[in-house]
Amino acid sequence: MEEVLHIARQVQQAQLAGCQLAVVIGGGNILRGAQFKEAAEAAIQEATAHYMGMLATVINGLALQDALESLGCQTRLMSAIRMDGVSEPYIRRRGRRHLEKERIVILAAGTGGPFVTTDTAAALRALELSAEVVLKATRVDGVYSDDPEKNPHAVLYRELSYSTVIEQGLRVMDRSAIAHCMEHDMPILVFNYKKDGNIERAVRGEKIGTMIAAEG
């Protein structure tokens, strides 16, 4: 729960900086994509495993919502899979209205369909809600030439183009998410959310992490 509060405090500071924030929540701490194959071997269909992962994001969304509200933030949890007892259904116009009213919008259950990653859901929601940038929060300082947790000599990139990310197969977001952002010229900032204050620094436009955008 301490990590949830740490994230909530950072999100609150970013909002106090004057930003409208929509948070696309993952479910990896409960069920992550790497486990889908294991689930299939246990006689669970892959599509079912994806739905299980989406439900996990709702659980995480509830935790983040309570953490934010304990700090005095106004929030709305919106799910792409209807769960009227615990969240609102995701409706684009309603989501935009919540943002206009300075509520932090937490978006759960991905797109509501299987075989789509949280990354792609984030890219699509950013486009739907007319966001200025996709903030990809990770455990490392940005995009590296190799896995920095395994290779201490990996090089950190400060700026990259969409095409470079795709051509070099850099592990940032899945190809579909990158393609959506590239098609609509939606910049992506990859940064380390574990460093206190980095979410606020990101929304203020400070030089942190790796910026992925169009060439030139």
Number of C-alpha atoms within 10 A of each C-alpha: 8 8 10 16 17 17 19 22 19 22 23 21 18 21 19 13 13 12 17 19 20 25 19 24 23 27 22 16 10 13 18 16 17 9 15 20 13 13 16 14 11 9 8 13 13 19 14 14 22 25 18 18 26 30 23 21 26 27 18 19 27 17 15 23 21 16 20 23 15 12 12 10 20 16 20 21 22 25 26 20 20 14 13 10 6 13 20 18 18 20 12 12 11 14 25 19 13 19 19 11 11 18 19 26 22 24 28 31 30 30 21 18 15 17 13 16 20 25 22 21 24 23 27 18 21 20 18 13 16 11 16 13 19 24 21 20 18 15 12 18 21 23 27 19 15 15 15 16 10 8 11 9 12 14 14 16 15 17 14 16 17 22 16 13 17 17 9 9 13 16 14 20 20 16 17 16 19 23 18 15 24 18 10 11 16 22 21 24 22 25 24 20 22 17 13 13 17 22 24 21 17 21 20 13 9 10 10 17 24 22 23 27 20 17 10 4
